[in-house]
Amino acid sequence: MADIHHIENLKLGTNCNDVKDVATEVTAMKLALGLLFARLPDADKNQFLIELTQYDFPPFEKLATELKQFAQK
């Protein structure tokens, strides 16, 4: 990655006043991850899904299922 950029005054925040706020923030992050996932070459998508599902950890398996929606052509 030769083109690393420094972002001046980057400001990120998380709204976590209640459970609904946290759920909304997590959903936004999952959507952003899905959009990035969609840009990966097919081989990398498949490898990432394999890595997520090899642990027998239900939250990872759920995420893999959700990400598969972004792999549709």
Secondary structure, 3 states (H helix, E strand, C coil): CCCCCCCCCCCCCCCCCCHHHHHHHHHHHHHHHHHHHHHCCHHHHHHHHHHHHCCCCHHHHHHHHHHHHHHCC
